[in-house]
Amino acid sequence: MKAKLFNFIALDLGSSKIACVAAYVGKQAQTKIVSQDLYYSKGIRGGKILDLKEAESSIIGAIYALEKDCGKNIKKITVSLTGAGTKSYYTNNKIKLSNQAISLSDIKKLIQKALAEFKLKDLEIIHYFPIEFTLDNNSSIASPLGMYGKELSCELHIIAANSNILRNITNCFAKCHVEITNIVLAIYASGIACLTEDEKSQGVVIIDIGARTTCFGVFLADKLIYTNYIDLGSFHITSDIAKVFAISFAVAEKLKVLHGNALLYSFDKNHTINMDDLDIDSPYNSLPLIKSSDLTEVINSRVEEIFQMVKKEYDNAIGNPLIARRLVITGGGSMLRGMKEVAAKIFEKQVRIGKPETIPGFAEGYNPSMYSTAIGIVKNQIIRQQKNSFKTDELEEPVWLKKALNWLKENI
C-alpha cells in the first residue's frame, strides 16, 4: 500500500477513547486530514496514567491502527491533556523602556521575564496568554507594538500542569517508541475547533463533557482567560443508570444512548421501554421493566449536578456573569438529548451544542464531536505555522518537555 502524505499527528488521550488524526499541514496553512481513528482507552483517567501497562497497550493499539491506514511509521506526536492536574494562574510583570518605540523584542522580553519568575513546586507551564498590557498608566492595551512610554507591564494567564502527570505521559509514549513534541490543553483545543470568532471575542464558556471529567474554559477578547474541571462525566451518568435499575454497565450505556434524555418534561409516565429492542443477552430470567420517566429522572439528577458544579466553579472564579453570555457544550457527553435545555436553565445563558468545523479529508459517517479536541490540535498547529504571525501566547521551547526528555535519557 502506498504511504499517505502526512506531517502532523494529533492524539486526544481520553478516559474512554483515544481519538487519532493524521494530517498534512502545509506552510501556507493548506491542510488535509489523511486518516482518523477511534480506539478504546484503558489505564488512563482524566489525563492521568493509572496503569502503565494498560495505557501502553491502548496507545500502541491506537497508533498501530493509524500507521496501518497511513502505511508509514509514526515517530512524533502532539497529545492533548485534560484538565486534571492543571490550574489557571495570573501574574503581572513590568519592564522599563528606552526612548524608542516598543518592539517585538521588548514584548518578548517582558513575557519571558514573567514566565521565568513564575516558579511553583511540581508545576510546569504548558500555555500562557497575555490578558492585557499596561503602558505607564494606560491599561487595557491590546498591543503596545510601536507605541512610546516609560514602563510596560503585562498580565498573563498561565496554565500549569503537575510535573509528574507530564512525566508519566511522556514516559508512557517513550515506551511506545513515540516522541511527544507538544502537549495542548484539551479544552483549549476544543475551543479552537468549536467556537466561532464572534463567540471567542464577545465572551463564551465552553464545556467539554468527557467520560470521567468535565472540563470548561472561558474565552474573552480572543483569549482563554480561565480553565478548570470537575471529576464527573458521562461515565457517571451510565453508572447511575446501571446501579438504579440493577443492569450491567453495557446495557445501561445502550439504554442511555437509545432512550436517554436529560430533560424532565410532561409525557406518558406509564410508557415502558421495550428492553428487547436493545438486543441484549441477559444471564438473568428477564431484564427489569423500565419507565421512560424513571430513566429521565436518574439522568437529569446527575446532569444537573454536573452543570451546577461547573457553574459554581465558574461563579467563584469569574464573579461577573456578564463576561460570558453564551455557553457551548461539546464532547461525547454533549450528544445526550436534553443537555442544551438543562444547561440553559442552570446557567441562564444562550446555549448551543458545539461541533467542530471539520477539516478537508475528514471522513463522512464519523461523529465530529468525538474528534473535537483532535481537530482543535490540528487547527492550533495551523495557527502556529502561519507565516509572518507573531504569537505571544506560544512557548518558544516547552520547558516541561525538555525536562521530561532529559529525565527519560537519564532513567530509561
N, C-alpha and C positions, 0 to 999 in steps of 0.2 A: 504493500500500500504506500502510495506517495505521501510523504510527510506534509502536513499542513503548515502554512507560514504563520507563526505567532512569535511575539517577543515579550509578552506580559501574561503572567498567571495571577489571578485573584482567587483567594480561598477564604470563604466565610466559615469560620470554625464555630459551629453551634452545638448546643447540648443534645439535640435530637437528629440533626442532619448537618452534613458538610456540603456546601454549595461551591462548586469549582467552575471557573470560567477561564478559557484560554482566548486571548485576544491579540490582534495586531494593532499597535498604536504607533502611527507614523509621526514624523517630526512636524508635519503640518496639521496635526490633530485628526487626520483621517483615521478612522477606527472601524474595526470589524471583529465581531465575535466569531471564532472559528470552531469552538467546541464548548460544551457545557455539560455538567453532570451533577446529580444529587446522590449522596452516599450516606448510609446510616452511620450515626456518630455514637461511639461508646468511649467511656473513660474520660469524658470531658463534661464539665458542668459550669455554665456561666463563664466560659473562657478559661477556667482553671483545669489543669491536668490533675485528675483524681486517681487515675490508674494508668501508669506509663505504658504498660504492655497493650492494654485495650486501645488507648489513644493512638499508639504507634500503628496498630493494626488498622484502625479506621482511616488514618491519614494515608498509609501506604495503599489501602484499597481505593481511596478516592483519587489519589494521584495516578495510580496504575490505570484506572478506568479512563482518565483523561489522556494519559500517554498512549493508550491503546487506540483511542479515537484519533489522536493527533499524529500518530506514527513517529513520535520523537520523544526522547527522554526529557524530563523536566528537572532542572537543576536549581532554579531560583524562583522564589515565590513571594507574593505580598499577602499578608494574613490580616484578618480582622480581629479585633479584641472587643469583647462585650464589656459592659460597664463594670462588672465585678472586679474589685481591686483597683478601680480608678476613682479619681476625685478631682473636682474643679478647685483651683486656687487663683487668687488675684494678687498681683504685685505691681508696685509703681516705682519707677526709677527715673532718674534725670541725668542730663549731661550739660556742661557749659558749652556755649557755642562761640565761634570766632565771628568776625565781621562779614564773613562770606555767606552766600545763600546756602540753605540746608541741602545737602546732597544725599544720595542713596547710602553713601558710606557713613554719614552721620546717623541715619536711621538704623542701619545695621549695627553700628557701634552701641547705640542706646539699647537695642533689643538684646544683643549679645551680653551686655553688662547685666541686664535684668535677669537673663537666664543663668548667667554664671553665679549670681548671688542667691539664686533660688536653690537652697540645699535643705532637703528634709530626709531624714534617715529612711533607708529602704524604699525610696521612691525615685522613679526616673521619668523625665519629661517625654511625652510622646507627641503632644501637639501644643501649640500656643497661638493665640490670636490677639493682636493689638485691638483693644476695645476703643480707645481714643487717645489722641495726642493733645498735649497742652503746650503752647508756646508762650512763654512768660506767663501772663495772667489770662490768656485767651484759651479756654478749654473747648472741647468738642470739635477739634480739628480732625477732619478725615485723613488728610495727607498734608504734612508740612513741607513737602518737597518744593524747593525753590524759594521758600519764604525766609525772612530775616528775623532774628531775635537773639536774646542773650542766654536763654535757658529752655531746653526742650525736655519734656517728660512724657512718659507713656504708661498707660495702664494696660497690663497684659492679663489675659485669661489663659492660665496654664492648666493643661490636663496631664496629670501624673499618674503613673501606674505602679503597682507593687513590683519591686525588683525581682522577687523570687518567682512571681507569676510569669514575667517576661523571660526569665532564665529557663524556667521549666518548659515553656512553649518552644523556645529556641533549641533547647536540648532535645526535645521530642522530635522536631523536624530534622535536626542534625543526625539523629539515629536512623532516620529515614533517608539519609543522604541527600537532603534538600536544604538549601540555604535560604533563610528569611532575609529579604532585602529591606523590608519595611513592615511596620505594623500600623494599621489605621483603625481608629476607634469606630466600632460598628455603627453607632447612632449617627456619627458624623458622615460616614459613607452613605447611610440610608437617607440622610438629609440631602446630600448632593444628588442622589438618584431620584428622590420622590417629590422634593419641594420645588415650587415654581420660583422664579426670580422675585416676583412680587411678594410672595409669602416670606421669603428669607429677608427681604428688605423691610417690610412693614411689621414683622413680628409674628412668630408662629412657634407652637410647641409640636414636636414630632415624637410620637410614642411608638416604639417597636416592641411588639408583643412576641417574645420568643417562647421556647419550651419551658425553660426553668427561670428565666429572668425577663423582666420588662424594663427596657431602658428608655430614657427620654432625654431630649435636648431642646434647648431654646435658641432660636435664631433671631437676630435683630440686626438691621443695617448690614446684611450680607455676612454676618459673622456668627459663629457658635459662641454664645455668651454664658451658657451653663449646661451641665450634663450630670445625670445621676441615674440610679437604677434601684429596683426593688427585687427581692428574691422570690417573686411569684410569676407564673406564666401559664401558658395553655396546658402544660402538663398537669398543673394543679386542678384545672377545671375537669380534665378527664379523670383524674384520681378521685375527685369528689363524686363524680357520677358512678364510678366503679364501687366505691365504698357504700354509698347510699342505697344503690339497687342490688348490691351483692352480686356483681358481674365481673368478669375479667377486664383487665385494662384494655385489651384489644377490642372487646365488644363495646366497652364504654367509648373508645375512640371512634368507632364506626357510628355509634348512636349519636355522638356529638356532631360529627361531620354531616350525617344524613338528616338528622331530625333536630339538631340543637338550635336554640335561639336564646339570646341573652336578654331579650326584651319581654317584660311582663305586659300582656295585653289581654283583652277580652276574647275568648274563644270557647269552644265547647270543652268544658272541663272534663267531660266524660270520654273525650277522644283518647283511644288507646293505640299506642304504636304497635304495629304488627312486627314482632321480632323475627318472624320467618323471612321478612324482606331483607334482613341483614345477612342471610345465607351463612349461618354460623353453626358449627357442630358443637354441641354442649355435652359434657360428660354427665350433667345432671338430668333429672327426669324431664324438666322443661325450664325455659327461661322465664323470669318473672314478667308479669304484665305491667307495663309502664305507661302512665298517663302523660300526655304532652305537657300538661300544666305542671306536673311534678318535676319533669325533666327541666323545664324552663326555670322553675324556682331554684333548683340546685345550681344551674349555670349562672343565673342572674346574681345570686348571692356572691359567688366568687368573682365574677366580672366587676360588680360594683366595688368589692373590696380592693381589687387591683387598681381601678381608676381612682378610688378615694385615697389610697396610699400614695399614688403618683401625685395627685393634686396637693396632698399635704406637704410632700417634699418640695413641690413647685412653689406653693404659697410661702413656705418657710424661707426659701432661697431668694425668690424674686420679689415677693411682697406686693408689688403693683400688678394687679390682674390685667391692666390695660396695656402692658408691654406686649403681650401676645393675645390677640383676639381670635386667632384661628388655631385649630387643632387638626393634625393629620395623624392618622393611625396606619401603621404598616406592619410587616412581619407576618409570619404564618398564622398567628392568633387573630389577626385582623379579619380573616375570612369568615369568622363565625357570624351568623346572622344576628342583627340587633346591636352589634358593638357600637356602631355610629350613634344610634339613638341613646344608648345608655351613657356614652361619653358626653354627648351634648347636654344631657340632663345634669350630670355631675359637675362638669367644667363650666357650663353656661357660656359656651363658645360655639362659633361656627365650626362644624366638623366634617371632614371628608375622609374616605378610605384612600390612602396613598399607594399608587402603583408606580414603579419606576418607568420612566421613558426609556424604552428599550433601545439598544444599540444595533445597527445593521448586522445581520447574521444571527440574531437571537432566534432560536428555533421555535417554530409555531407549535402550539399544543402544550407548551410549558407555562406554568403559572409564574408570571414575572415577580409576584410578591415574594416568592420563595428565594428569589435572586436579588432582592433589593440591595442588600449590603455588598454582594459581589459586583453588581453593576456599578454601584457607587464607588467602589475601589478603582474600577477601570476608569470611570469618569474623573476621579481625582488624579489619576495618572495623566489623563489628557490635559488637565489644567496645568499640571506641573511641567509638562513637556512643551507647552505653547511657547513659541519664541518671543523674545523681547518683552517678557512679562516678569516684573519684579514682584515676587510674593513674599510679604513679610511674615507670613504665617506658616512657613515651612522650614524645618530644621535643615541646615546645610549638611550636617552629618549627625545622624541619630546616635547620640552619645550612649544611650542604653544598649544599642545594638553592638557598638564597638566593645563595650564592657562584656556583654554576653559572649561575643565571639572570642575574646581574649580568655574568658573563663573556660570556654569549651576546649580551646587549644591546650590549656594547662591541665585539664581534668579528663579529657577523653582521648 
